[in-house]
Amino acid sequence: MKKIIEFLIKKPISVSALILLQLGIIYALIFRMSVQWTEFYFILQALNVLLVIYIINKNDNPSYKIAWIVFILGVPAVGGVTYLMFGGRKVPKDIRTSVKELNHGYAVLEQDPLVMAQIRDKDYLRQARYLFDNTGFPVYNDTKVTYLSSGEEKFEALVEALKSASKFIFLEYFIIKEGYVWNTIKAILIEKVKQGVDVRLIYDDAGCKSLPFDFLEKCRGLGIDCHAFNPMRPILAIYMNNRDHRKIAVIDGKIGFMGGINLADEYINRVSPFGHWKDVAIKIEGSAVFSLTIMFLQFYDHLTKGQSKYMDYQVVHDAFPNQGFTQAFSDSPTDDEPVSQFTHLSLINSATEYITIMTPYLVIGYEMMIALINAAKGGVDVRIIVPHIPDKKYVFSVTRSNYEYLTQNGVRIYEYLPGFMHAKVIVADDDIAMIGTTNLDFRSYFLHFECGTILIDNPCIQDIIRDCRDTLARSIEITYEEAKNVNFVVKCARAILNLFSTLL
């Protein structure tokens, strides 16, 4: 009984239960009114027709529109009302306004035109200009980037960097779980607080659903300036969909980290709920670290309603010569610009020889599907590595539902045999790569706050290429025949899940 009570009072369970209760009451009232008053029923049907017309003409993702149209027409009693509650996908006004107002931070980030002009490839130059014009983050040519091919490597490098901190530590993570990783980092943070280091922590409340209720208060009691992004509340609100999916660490403005690795034991394989966990990150040293500092401070100012003096956190670095180009950037659902999706499409469309992708989810829309297929049909060697052991079975079913059409048209699909693939990597033609937090799915492209780094002619690209080859060697290729010869019932279930994949 005690375990049952402890389970029920956990924040995700209690919040979900209260939201479902509210939905149940609303749906029950709608059904009752529809039965008792014929006029109300016809009003609902008229509303559904108007909503379908509105959705069809809306400038939105086609897959997202189709899913809602099918739902509204398939469940007419509550479909339209549900869309009005959850289908707008518009970021709440308070978050949208706050983040927009904080864009004053980008004013301190200036693009050196001489650096931009040094990018000789026209496609890569266009990509760099697009990112600067739409995110405000410049490209640098004096930054050293170290590729960390596992969670173990990233954890070791992060611990070493944290121990070296003398001024400030900024940490922003989607997931934090109690265990060896967090206990190790927390001990360092406590010691640094005692030394007078400014320690700040931002975590996503939904991503950290396993943390105890008093986690935030305990951190603050230890001197850590801790904040939860978009706290979960038991109310019907679409803003629960907008999560801080970024993973950023900045130490003294000298060292920065970015990638898919969170602060939890599975990321360094101390626990293995899904087999071997494959993940990657990068360590950044040089001028581009300031971009990560701005990303963090922008969110910090949003959460604290403050206004940081950004230039106080800028560090003059010794230049790292012959390092190619580095451009760290953030992507926000507060605007109508799907930066990460456009960047992925640009990398695929500009590839001439090969493109290799590592991603935990392959929940893609028509435009991404066609881009991958067109590249393959144009002679580009397109390879995608996904997990063999999934963390979310329903999402994995959607991923596998795309195998048949992709492999039929020349795209090569591999599953990482030892376990779960969580890395978010794209590398093309030995010259350009992207590492960050963005998955190939609807949520990352349109709902989450994300970040990434584009590398052009950077020496560490060779390390990325080697890691991709090593990972492919430990993966199994899924052929078209295997993808086609799937049980009919399973294929139907996958098709249904794929239809509603943008709503999952």
C-alpha positions in Angstrom: 0.0 0.0 0.0 2.8 2.4 0.9 4.4 1.9 -2.6 1.1 2.5 -4.3 0.6 5.8 -2.4 4.2 6.9 -3.2 3.6 6.1 -6.8 0.3 8.0 -6.9 1.7 11.2 -5.3 4.6 11.5 -7.7 4.2 14.7 -9.6 3.8 13.3 -13.2 1.2 10.8 -12.0 -0.8 13.3 -9.9 -0.6 16.0 -12.6 -1.7 13.6 -15.3 -4.5 12.2 -13.2 -5.9 15.7 -12.5 -5.7 16.7 -16.2 -7.4 13.5 -17.3 -10.1 14.2 -14.7 -10.7 17.7 -16.1 -10.9 16.2 -19.6 -13.3 13.5 -18.5 -15.6 16.1 -16.9 -15.6 18.3 -20.1 -16.2 15.3 -22.4 -19.0 14.0 -20.2 -20.7 17.4 -20.3 -20.4 17.5 -24.1 -21.9 14.0 -24.5 -24.7 14.7 -22.2 -25.6 18.0 -23.9 -25.3 16.4 -27.3 -27.8 13.7 -26.3 -30.3 16.1 -24.6 -30.2 18.9 -27.1 -30.2 18.2 -30.8 -29.4 21.8 -31.5 -26.2 21.5 -29.5 -25.2 18.4 -31.5 -25.6 20.3 -34.8 -23.7 23.3 -33.5 -20.8 20.9 -32.7 -20.9 19.5 -36.2 -20.9 23.0 -37.7 -18.0 23.8 -35.5 -16.1 20.7 -36.8 -16.7 21.7 -40.4 -15.4 25.2 -39.8 -12.4 23.9 -38.0 -11.6 21.5 -40.8 -11.8 24.3 -43.3 -9.6 26.4 -41.1 -7.0 23.7 -40.6 -6.8 22.9 -44.3 -6.1 26.6 -45.1 -3.7 27.1 -42.2 0.0 27.5 -43.0 1.1 24.5 -40.9 2.8 21.1 -41.2 0.8 18.9 -43.5 1.2 15.8 -41.3 0.0 17.8 -38.3 -3.0 19.1 -40.2 -4.0 15.6 -41.5 -3.8 14.1 -38.0 -6.1 16.7 -36.5 -8.6 16.5 -39.4 -8.8 12.7 -39.1 -9.3 13.0 -35.3 -12.0 15.7 -35.6 -13.9 13.7 -38.3 -13.4 10.4 -36.5 -14.5 11.6 -33.1 -17.0 14.4 -34.0 -18.5 14.6 -30.5 -15.2 15.9 -28.9 -12.8 16.3 -31.8 -13.4 20.0 -32.5 -13.4 20.9 -28.8 -10.1 19.0 -28.3 -8.5 20.9 -31.1 -9.5 24.2 -29.6 -7.9 23.1 -26.3 -4.7 21.6 -27.7 -4.4 22.0 -31.5 -3.3 25.6 -31.8 0.3 24.7 -31.1 1.0 28.3 -30.4 3.5 29.0 -27.6 1.8 30.8 -24.7 1.9 34.6 -24.7 4.0 34.9 -21.5 6.8 32.7 -22.8 6.6 34.1 -26.3 6.7 37.7 -25.2 9.4 37.1 -22.6 11.8 35.3 -24.9 11.1 37.8 -27.7 11.9 40.7 -25.3 15.2 39.0 -24.3 16.5 39.0 -27.8 18.3 42.2 -26.8 21.1 39.7 -25.8 21.7 39.0 -29.5 22.8 42.6 -30.0 26.2 41.7 -28.4 26.8 38.9 -30.9 28.3 40.4 -34.0 29.3 38.6 -37.1 32.7 39.3 -38.5 32.1 39.7 -42.2 35.7 38.6 -43.0 35.1 35.3 -41.2 31.9 34.7 -43.1 33.6 35.5 -46.4 36.2 32.8 -45.8 33.6 30.0 -46.2 34.3 29.0 -49.8 31.5 26.5 -50.4 28.4 28.4 -51.6 26.0 26.0 -50.0 27.8 26.1 -46.6 28.0 29.9 -46.9 24.3 30.1 -47.5 23.7 27.9 -44.5 25.8 30.0 -42.2 24.1 33.2 -43.4 20.7 31.7 -42.8 21.5 30.7 -39.3 22.9 34.2 -38.4 20.0 36.0 -40.1 17.4 33.9 -38.3 19.0 33.1 -34.9 21.5 35.9 -34.4 24.4 33.5 -33.6 27.6 34.2 -35.6 30.1 31.8 -37.1 33.7 31.7 -35.7 37.0 30.6 -37.1 39.0 30.5 -33.9 37.3 27.9 -31.9 38.5 24.4 -30.9 35.9 21.6 -30.9 36.5 18.2 -29.3 34.2 15.4 -30.3 33.1 13.2 -27.4 31.8 9.9 -28.8 30.2 8.6 -25.6 28.5 9.6 -22.5 31.4 8.4 -20.5 33.8 10.7 -22.4 31.5 13.7 -21.9 31.0 13.0 -18.2 34.8 12.8 -17.6 35.4 16.0 -19.5 32.5 17.8 -17.8 33.7 16.8 -14.3 37.2 18.0 -15.1 35.9 21.3 -16.5 33.6 21.9 -13.5 36.5 21.3 -11.1 38.5 24.0 -12.9 35.7 26.7 -12.5 36.7 29.9 -10.7 34.0 32.4 -11.8 30.8 30.8 -12.9 29.1 27.6 -13.9 26.0 27.5 -16.0 24.1 24.2 -16.5 20.9 23.7 -18.5 19.6 20.2 -19.0 16.4 18.5 -20.1 16.8 15.5 -17.8 18.4 15.2 -14.4 18.0 12.0 -12.4 19.3 11.2 -9.0 22.2 8.7 -9.1 25.9 8.6 -9.6 26.2 11.2 -12.3 24.1 13.9 -10.5 25.6 13.1 -7.1 29.1 13.5 -8.5 28.3 16.8 -10.2 26.3 18.1 -7.2 29.3 17.5 -4.9 31.5 19.6 -7.2 28.8 22.3 -7.4 28.5 22.5 -3.6 32.3 22.9 -3.3 32.4 25.6 -6.0 29.6 27.5 -4.2 31.7 27.5 -1.1 34.6 28.9 -3.2 32.4 31.8 -4.3 31.7 30.5 -7.8 28.4 31.7 -9.3 26.6 28.3 -9.9 23.3 28.4 -11.8 21.1 25.4 -12.9 18.1 25.3 -15.2 16.2 22.1 -15.7 13.0 21.2 -17.6 10.3 20.2 -15.1 8.7 17.6 -17.4 12.0 16.1 -18.4 13.0 15.8 -14.7 9.8 14.2 -13.7 11.5 11.6 -11.5 13.1 14.2 -9.2 11.7 14.7 -5.7 9.2 17.5 -5.1 11.8 19.4 -3.0 14.7 19.2 -5.5 14.6 22.9 -6.4 14.4 24.1 -2.8 17.2 21.7 -1.7 19.5 23.0 -4.6 18.8 26.6 -3.5 19.5 25.7 0.1 22.9 24.5 -1.1 23.6 27.9 -2.7 22.8 26.7 -6.3 20.8 29.3 -8.2 18.3 26.7 -9.5 15.2 27.2 -11.7 12.7 24.9 -13.3 11.5 25.7 -16.9 7.8 25.6 -17.6 6.7 23.8 -14.4 4.0 21.1 -14.8 0.7 22.1 -13.5 -2.6 20.2 -13.3 -4.4 22.5 -15.7 -5.5 22.1 -19.3 -3.0 24.1 -21.2 -1.1 23.6 -24.5 2.1 25.2 -23.1 2.9 21.9 -21.3 4.1 20.8 -24.8 6.8 23.4 -25.0 9.8 21.9 -23.3 13.5 23.0 -22.8 15.2 20.1 -24.6 18.6 21.8 -24.6 21.7 20.4 -22.9 24.2 23.2 -22.3 27.1 23.6 -19.9 29.3 26.7 -19.7 32.3 27.0 -17.4 33.9 30.4 -16.8 33.0 31.4 -20.4 36.1 29.4 -21.5 34.6 25.9 -22.0 31.2 24.9 -23.3 29.5 21.6 -23.8 26.5 20.7 -26.1 25.0 17.5 -27.3 22.4 14.8 -26.5 23.8 13.8 -23.1 21.8 14.5 -20.0 22.7 14.2 -16.3 21.6 10.6 -15.6 23.3 7.3 -15.1 22.0 5.6 -18.2 23.9 8.1 -20.3 27.2 6.7 -19.1 25.9 3.1 -19.0 26.0 2.7 -15.2 22.5 1.4 -15.7 21.2 -0.1 -18.9 17.4 0.0 -19.2 17.7 -0.2 -23.0 21.0 -1.9 -23.6 24.1 0.1 -24.4 23.3 3.8 -24.6 25.1 5.4 -27.5 25.3 9.2 -27.3 27.7 12.0 -28.2 28.6 15.6 -27.3 31.1 18.3 -28.2 33.4 20.3 -26.0 33.9 23.9 -27.3 36.8 26.2 -26.4 37.2 29.6 -27.9 35.0 32.5 -29.1 32.0 30.3 -29.9 31.5 29.6 -26.1 30.0 33.1 -25.8 27.1 31.9 -28.0 26.3 29.2 -25.4 26.6 31.7 -22.6 24.1 34.0 -24.3 21.7 31.0 -24.8 21.8 30.2 -21.1 21.5 33.8 -19.9 18.5 34.4 -22.2 16.6 31.5 -20.5 17.9 32.6 -17.1 16.6 36.1 -17.6 13.2 34.7 -18.8 12.9 32.6 -15.6 14.1 35.3 -13.2 12.5 38.3 -15.0 15.9 39.9 -14.9 18.3 41.4 -17.5 21.8 40.2 -17.4 24.8 42.3 -18.4 26.0 39.9 -21.1 29.3 41.5 -21.7 30.3 40.8 -18.1 30.5 37.1 -19.1 32.5 37.5 -22.3 36.0 36.1 -22.2 38.9 37.1 -24.4 40.3 33.8 -25.8 43.6 32.8 -27.3 42.8 32.0 -30.9 42.9 28.4 -32.0 44.2 28.5 -35.6 43.3 26.2 -38.5 40.1 25.0 -36.8 37.6 25.6 -39.7 34.3 27.2 -38.8 32.0 26.8 -35.8 28.5 28.1 -35.4 26.5 27.3 -32.3 22.8 28.3 -32.5 19.5 27.9 -30.7 16.1 27.1 -32.1 12.9 28.3 -30.5 9.2 27.5 -31.0 8.4 31.1 -30.1 8.7 32.1 -33.8 7.5 30.6 -37.0 11.0 29.7 -38.2 11.8 25.9 -37.9 15.5 26.5 -37.9 16.6 23.0 -37.0 14.4 21.4 -39.7 15.6 23.8 -42.4 19.2 23.2 -41.4 18.7 19.4 -41.6 17.1 19.8 -45.0 19.8 22.1 -46.2 22.5 19.6 -45.2 20.7 16.8 -46.9 20.0 18.8 -50.1 23.6 20.1 -50.4 25.3 16.6 -50.0 26.9 15.3 -53.1 28.7 12.2 -52.0 27.2 10.9 -48.7 25.3 11.9 -45.6 25.2 9.9 -42.4 22.6 10.5 -39.7 22.4 9.2 -36.2 19.0 9.9 -34.5 16.9 8.2 -31.8 13.7 8.8 -33.7 12.8 8.9 -37.3 9.3 10.5 -37.1 9.5 12.6 -40.3 7.1 14.4 -42.5 6.7 14.4 -46.2 9.3 17.1 -46.9 12.0 15.3 -45.0 11.1 11.9 -46.6 11.3 13.4 -50.1 14.6 15.2 -49.3 16.2 11.9 -48.1 14.9 10.0 -51.1 15.9 12.6 -53.7 19.4 12.6 -52.3 19.6 8.8 -52.5 18.2 8.8 -56.1 20.7 11.5 -57.0 23.6 9.2 -56.1 24.2 10.3 -52.5 25.0 7.5 -50.1 22.3 8.2 -47.5 22.6 6.2 -44.2 20.5 6.6 -41.1 21.3 4.9 -37.8 18.5 4.4 -35.3 18.1 2.3 -32.1 17.6 -1.4 -32.1 16.3 -1.3 -28.5 13.9 1.6 -28.2 13.1 3.8 -25.1 9.6 4.5 -26.3 8.0 1.6 -28.2 5.2 3.6 -29.8 7.6 6.1 -31.2 9.9 3.2 -32.4 6.8 1.8 -34.2 6.5 5.1 -36.1 10.2 5.0 -36.9 9.9 1.5 -38.3 6.8 2.4 -40.3 9.0 4.6 -42.5 11.5 1.9 -43.3 9.7 0.4 -46.3 9.3 3.5 -48.4 12.8 4.8 -47.6 14.7 1.6 -48.3 12.6 1.0 -51.4 14.0 4.3 -52.7 17.6 3.8 -51.9 17.9 5.2 -48.3 19.9 2.7 -46.1 18.6 2.2 -42.6 20.7 0.7 -39.8 19.7 -0.3 -36.2 22.3 0.1 -33.5 22.4 -3.5 -32.4 23.9 -3.1 -28.8 21.0 -1.0 -27.6 19.6 2.6 -27.8 20.9 5.3 -30.1 20.4 8.7 -28.6 22.9 10.7 -30.6 21.8 13.6 -32.8 24.5 13.8 -35.5 24.5 14.6 -39.2 27.8 14.5 -41.3 28.1 15.0 -45.0 30.9 14.9 -47.6 33.7 15.0 -45.0 33.3 18.8 -44.8 30.2 19.7 -42.7 28.5 18.3 -39.6 25.8 19.2 -37.1 25.7 18.0 -33.5 23.0 19.2 -31.0 19.9 18.3 -29.2 17.4 18.1 -32.2 15.8 14.8 -33.1 14.3 14.0 -36.5 10.8 14.4 -35.2 7.9 16.9 -35.0 8.4 17.8 -31.3 12.0 18.9 -31.8 11.2 20.8 -34.9 8.1 22.7 -33.8 7.5 22.3 -30.0 10.8 22.2 -28.1 13.6 24.7 -27.4 16.7 23.2 -29.0 20.3 24.0 -29.8 22.9 22.8 -32.2 26.4 23.5 -33.6 27.4 23.5 -37.3 31.0 22.6 -38.1 32.5 23.4 -41.4 36.0 22.2 -42.4 36.7 21.6 -38.7 39.3 19.0 -37.8 37.0 17.2 -35.4 34.7 16.2 -38.3 37.2 13.4 -39.0 36.5 12.1 -35.5 32.8 12.2 -36.2 33.3 10.3 -39.4 35.3 7.6 -37.6 32.7 7.3 -34.9 29.9 6.9 -37.5 31.9 4.1 -39.2 32.5 2.4 -35.9 28.8 2.7 -35.1 27.7 1.4 -38.5 30.0 -1.6 -37.9 28.0 -2.4 -34.7 24.7 -2.0 -36.4 22.5 -4.2 -38.6 21.1 -3.0 -42.0 17.4 -3.3 -42.5 16.8 -4.3 -46.1 13.7 -3.4 -48.2 12.6 -7.1 -48.2 12.8 -7.1 -44.4 10.9 -3.8 -44.1 8.3 -5.0 -46.5 7.7 -8.5 -45.1 6.1 -7.3 -41.8 3.0 -8.9 -40.2 -0.2 -7.2 -41.6 -1.6 -6.4 -38.2 1.7 -4.8 -37.1 1.9 -2.8 -40.4 -1.7 -1.5 -39.8 -0.9 -0.6 -36.2 2.3 1.3 -37.3 0.3 3.1 -40.0 -2.2 4.3 -37.5 0.5 5.5 -35.1 2.3 7.2 -38.0 -0.9 9.1 -38.9 -1.0 10.5 -35.4 2.7 10.8 -34.8 2.7 14.6 -34.7 0.2 14.5 -31.8 2.2 12.0 -29.7 
